[in-house]
Amino acid sequence: MDVSKEMKITGVIDENEKLTVATTGAKYVFLKTGEKGRILCYQLINIVNGERLNAVIIFPFSFLSLTLEKKGADYCVLHQGFSGEFFVRFQVNGDSVLDLYTPLELNIGFDIELSPAYSAEKDGNAIFIDDKGGFGIYPCRGYARSEKKVLDNGNIRMEYASGRPCRFLVSIFPPRKFQEERYYKENIAHFGVNPPWTFYPYPSDEMIEGVSAHANLLVLHAQIWQGKLQRNGIEPKSTPELLSNASFSSFDHVPVSEKELARVVRKCRSLKMKVIPYLSPTFSTAFGEDFLAQVRKMLDKYGMDGVYLDGFSFDLLYGYRLIRDIRRILGDRILYLHATCEPFWDARVWCPFIYAYADYSLRAEMQGDFDDNYLRYGISGYNTSNSIHYTCTCYYKPDFVRKILGKALEYRVKFYLALPQGEIEEILKSEYFPKLKQK
């Protein structure tokens, strides 16, 4: 389903002393009075009394001349002008992101009003999460330095100094409600995700039948596409050759066998399963509109039910734009996003507002030694993105998977079945899926 339809501007009220912009998941209140402008940042989802103050943003100038310039269903724009041509532009998006831009140098503070159970920082990017939701700060342009302070009342203050031009993204989350029914009813199988990868690039009918009792979505990984060696008539036969083949970096995605790809799609249809292929905004040599053309190709030429994205970019602004464009192309079809360290080369600091555009998300690749706190707040999307999050078990030890099963169910973290199946799949079929169905 098109989850972006669940994230909208729900109201704008312009009054003498304040201007309020409400979204599905948040409310930003711009206070016009006083020498220092302030923005009160409220969370609206999962709060008993309807709203909670997550943070206050403090500016060195007033908002006395703040004006509403554009109001729409998906975003609205505010403008604070100064003498001459200088200004600050605020855009509030339906996904509860506040996008702040100014050509000026800017020193601002963020008073964090919630008590985080999980927090992390990287190069000024910071997230603060508790069981109900959270708040994120993402300096995108002009960032010079930041300092974290603990105030007398125990709250955290983040102070930022930025050069010109300056741009921040601010996020209140979750931006949409969690889809409880989909969490329990929809399950995923991956073909080609687990090493070693030196097998036939398409699953057999027997493989698909073998997971159809547990999964209703099949993901096909990069081996289905022709890579560099194959385009020159060389069939890779070892893991090093597969990596050199680099089908994940393809510009134009051409199947190794269109006949076999069509067979897999037909087989999935006969079992009432959906099927989506691998594409990677991070690794593909197709960029921007060229990459979006590949997404359209998956739907129009190969009849896919959506796409599986391996990453979204290490450029936050590009990735944020791209994921929204892909969601618009897909409409009600499936968007499944895998990203662990993007966009900051750090698995601890992440962007729930980007994952919110995905039906399903996959995190924690190569990280089979994490604690409960990271499982709850770094992997689970529950009350953060509210996408349905999976953990990437392809390098995990079976005993570790068995160890985290109980907490994963509690934290709404899901597990996929890998093809070809192995010891982890036997554990999941005997110890995980029965408990998932019981709930």
Residue pairs with C-beta under 8 A, 6 or more apart in sequence:
1 332
1 359
2 327
2 330
2 331
2 332
3 176
3 179
3 327
3 335
3 356
3 357
3 358
3 359
3 387
4 94
4 95
4 324
4 327
4 328
4 357
6 24
6 176
6 177
7 23
7 24
7 25
7 93
7 94
7 95
7 96
7 175
7 176
7 356
8 23
8 24
8 73
8 74
8 94
9 21
9 22
9 23
9 71
9 72
9 73
9 74
9 75
9 76
9 92
9 94
10 22
10 23
10 24
11 20
11 21
11 22
12 19
12 20
12 21
12 22
12 68
12 71
12 76
13 19
13 20
14 68
16 32
17 31
17 32
17 33
18 29
18 30
18 31
18 32
18 33
19 29
19 30
19 32
19 63
19 66
19 68
19 78
20 27
20 28
20 29
20 30
21 27
21 28
21 30
21 76
21 78
21 92
22 28
22 44
23 44
23 92
23 93
23 94
23 95
23 96
23 175
24 44
24 45
24 94
24 96
24 175
24 176
25 43
25 44
25 45
25 95
25 96
25 172
25 173
25 174
25 175
25 176
26 41
26 42
26 43
26 44
26 96
26 172
26 175
27 40
27 41
27 42
27 44
27 51
28 39
28 40
28 41
28 42
28 92
28 98
29 39
29 40
29 42
30 37
30 38
30 39
30 63
30 66
30 78
30 90
31 37
31 38
31 39
31 40
31 63
32 62
32 63
32 64
32 66
33 62
33 64
34 62
35 61
35 62
36 58
36 59
36 60
36 61
36 62
37 58
37 59
37 61
37 62
37 63
37 66
37 80
38 56
38 57
38 58
38 59
38 63
39 56
39 57
39 59
39 98
40 53
40 56
41 53
41 54
41 55
41 56
41 57
41 98
41 135
41 170
41 172
42 51
42 52
42 53
42 54
42 172
43 51
43 52
43 54
43 132
43 133
43 135
43 172
43 173
44 50
44 51
45 133
45 174
45 175
45 176
45 177
45 383
45 386
46 132
46 133
46 174
46 383
47 132
47 133
52 114
52 132
52 133
53 113
54 112
54 113
54 114
54 128
54 133
54 134
54 135
54 172
55 110
55 111
55 112
55 113
55 114
55 128
55 135
55 172
56 110
56 111
56 113
57 108
57 109
57 110
57 170
58 108
58 109
58 110
58 111
59 88
59 106
59 108
60 106
60 107
60 108
61 80
61 82
63 80
65 80
65 81
66 78
66 79
66 80
67 78
67 79
67 80
67 81
68 76
68 77
68 78
69 77
69 78
69 79
70 76
70 77
73 94
74 93
74 94
75 91
75 92
75 93
75 94
76 91
76 92
77 89
77 90
77 91
78 89
78 90
78 91
78 92
79 87
79 88
79 89
79 90
80 87
80 88
80 90
81 87
82 104
86 102
86 103
86 104
87 102
87 103
88 100
88 101
88 102
88 104
88 106
89 100
89 101
89 102
90 98
90 99
90 100
91 98
91 99
91 101
92 98
92 99
93 99
94 175
95 175
95 176
95 353
95 356
95 357
96 171
96 172
96 173
96 175
96 353
97 169
97 170
97 171
97 175
97 353
98 168
98 169
98 170
98 171
99 167
99 168
99 169
99 170
100 166
100 167
100 168
100 169
100 170
101 141
101 165
101 166
101 167
102 164
102 165
102 166
102 167
103 164
103 165
103 166
104 164
104 165
104 166
105 142
105 161
105 162
105 163
105 164
105 166
106 142
106 160
106 162
106 166
107 159
107 160
107 161
107 162
108 159
108 160
108 162
108 168
109 157
109 158
109 159
109 160
110 135
110 137
110 157
110 158
110 159
110 160
110 170
111 151
111 155
111 156
111 157
112 128
112 135
112 155
112 156
112 157
112 158
113 155
114 128
114 130
114 133
114 134
114 135
115 130
115 154
116 128
116 129
116 130
116 134
116 156
117 129
117 130
117 131
117 373
117 376
117 377
118 127
118 128
118 129
118 130
118 373
118 374
118 376
118 377
118 378
119 126
119 127
119 128
119 129
119 156
120 126
120 127
120 346
120 348
120 349
120 378
121 146
121 148
121 349
122 344
122 345
122 346
122 348
122 349
123 143
123 344
124 137
124 139
124 143
124 145
124 146
124 160
125 136
125 137
125 138
125 139
125 344
125 349
126 136
126 137
126 146
126 148
126 158
126 349
127 134
127 135
127 136
127 137
127 349
127 350
127 352
128 134
128 135
128 136
128 156
129 377
129 384
131 383
132 383
133 172
133 173
133 174
133 383
133 384
134 172
134 173
134 352
134 384
135 170
135 171
135 172
135 173
136 169
136 170
136 171
136 173
136 351
136 352
136 353
137 158
137 160
137 168
137 170
137 171
138 168
138 169
138 170
138 171
138 316
138 351
139 146
139 160
139 162
139 167
139 168
140 167
140 168
140 169
140 316
140 317
141 162
141 165
141 166
141 167
142 162
142 163
142 164
142 165
142 166
142 167
143 160
143 162
143 163
144 160
144 161
144 162
144 163
145 160
145 161
146 158
146 159
146 160
146 161
147 158
147 159
148 156
148 157
148 158
149 156
149 157
149 158
149 159
150 156
150 157
151 157
160 168
162 168
167 317
169 316
169 320
169 353
171 351
171 352
171 353
173 352
173 353
173 356
173 383
173 384
173 385
174 352
174 356
174 383
174 384
174 385
174 386
175 352
175 353
175 356
175 385
175 386
176 356
176 386
177 386
178 382
178 383
178 386
178 412
179 386
179 388
182 359
182 388
183 388
183 412
183 414
184 436
184 437
184 439
185 216
186 216
186 217
186 360
186 388
187 214
187 215
187 216
187 217
187 414
187 416
187 417
187 433
187 436
188 215
188 217
188 218
188 219
188 336
188 360
188 390
188 414
188 416
188 417
189 211
189 214
189 215
189 217
189 218
189 219
189 416
189 417
189 418
189 419
190 218
190 219
190 221
190 416
190 417
190 418
190 419
191 202
191 203
191 207
191 218
191 219
191 220
191 221
191 418
191 419
192 199
192 201
192 220
192 221
192 222
192 223
192 224
192 278
192 419
193 219
193 221
193 392
193 394
193 416
193 418
194 394
194 418
194 420
194 422
195 239
195 394
195 395
196 239
197 223
197 239
197 242
198 236
198 237
198 238
198 239
198 242
199 420
201 223
201 224
201 256
201 257
201 260
202 220
202 224
202 256
202 257
202 260
202 261
202 263
202 264
203 218
203 220
203 264
203 419
205 263
205 267
207 419
207 420
208 218
208 264
208 267
208 268
208 271
208 273
209 267
209 271
210 419
210 421
211 218
211 417
211 419
211 421
212 271
212 273
214 417
214 429
214 433
215 273
215 416
215 417
216 272
216 273
216 274
217 273
217 274
217 275
217 276
217 305
217 334
217 336
218 264
218 268
218 273
218 274
218 275
218 276
219 275
219 276
219 277
219 278
219 308
219 336
219 416
220 261
220 264
220 275
220 276
220 277
220 278
220 308
221 278
221 308
222 247
222 248
222 278
222 280
222 310
223 242
223 247
223 256
224 247
224 255
224 256
224 261
224 277
224 278
225 247
225 248
225 250
225 253
225 254
225 255
225 256
225 277
225 278
226 247
226 250
226 254
226 255
226 256
227 236
227 242
227 245
227 246
227 247
227 248
227 249
227 250
228 244
228 245
228 246
228 247
228 249
229 235
229 236
229 241
229 244
229 245
230 236
230 245
230 247
230 256
234 241
236 242
236 244
236 245
246 283
248 278
248 280
248 283
248 284
248 310
249 280
249 283
249 284
249 285
250 284
250 285
250 286
251 284
251 285
251 286
251 290
252 286
252 294
253 277
253 279
253 294
253 297
253 298
255 261
255 302
261 302
264 275
265 275
265 302
265 303
265 304
268 274
268 275
274 305
274 306
274 334
275 304
275 305
276 298
276 304
276 305
276 306
276 307
276 308
276 334
276 336
277 298
277 302
277 304
277 307
277 308
278 308
278 310
279 291
279 294
279 295
279 298
279 307
279 308
279 309
279 310
280 309
280 310
280 311
281 291
281 309
281 311
281 312
281 313
281 319
281 322
282 310
282 311
282 312
282 313
282 314
282 342
283 310
283 311
284 291
284 294
286 293
286 294
288 322
291 322
292 322
292 325
292 326
292 329
295 307
295 326
295 329
295 330
296 329
298 304
298 306
298 307
299 306
299 329
299 330
299 333
304 333
305 333
305 334
306 330
306 333
306 334
306 335
306 336
306 359
307 326
307 330
307 334
307 335
307 336
308 336
308 338
309 323
309 326
309 335
309 336
309 337
309 338
309 339
309 358
310 338
311 338
311 339
311 342
312 319
312 322
312 323
312 337
312 339
312 342
312 343
312 354
313 319
313 322
313 342
313 343
314 342
314 343
314 344
314 345
315 343
316 343
316 344
316 351
319 342
319 343
319 354
320 351
320 353
320 354
323 335
323 337
323 354
323 357
323 358
324 357
326 335
326 357
327 335
327 357
334 359
334 360
335 357
335 358
335 359
335 360
336 358
336 359
336 360
336 361
336 362
337 354
337 355
337 357
337 358
337 360
337 361
337 362
337 387
338 361
338 362
338 363
338 365
338 392
339 350
339 354
339 355
339 361
339 362
339 363
340 347
340 363
340 364
340 365
340 366
340 367
340 392
341 347
343 351
347 363
347 364
347 367
347 378
348 374
348 378
350 363
350 378
352 381
352 384
352 385
353 385
354 385
355 361
355 381
355 384
355 385
355 387
355 389
356 385
356 386
356 387
357 387
358 385
358 387
359 387
359 388
360 387
360 388
360 389
360 390
361 381
361 385
361 387
361 388
361 389
361 390
362 389
362 390
362 391
362 392
362 416
363 378
363 379
363 389
363 390
363 391
363 392
364 370
364 374
364 378
364 379
364 391
364 392
365 392
365 394
365 395
366 392
366 395
367 392
368 393
368 395
368 396
368 397
368 400
368 401
369 400
370 378
370 379
372 407
375 391
375 404
375 407
375 408
375 411
375 413
376 407
376 411
377 384
379 389
379 391
379 411
379 413
380 389
380 411
380 412
380 413
381 387
381 388
381 389
381 412
382 389
382 411
382 412
388 412
388 414
389 412
389 413
389 414
390 413
390 414
390 415
390 416
391 404
391 408
391 413
391 414
391 415
393 401
393 415
393 416
393 418
393 424
394 418
396 424
398 423
398 424
398 427
401 415
401 424
401 427
401 428
402 427
402 431
405 415
405 427
405 431
405 432
405 435
407 413
408 414
408 415
409 432
409 435
409 436
409 439
414 436
415 428
415 432
417 425
417 428
417 429
418 424
418 425
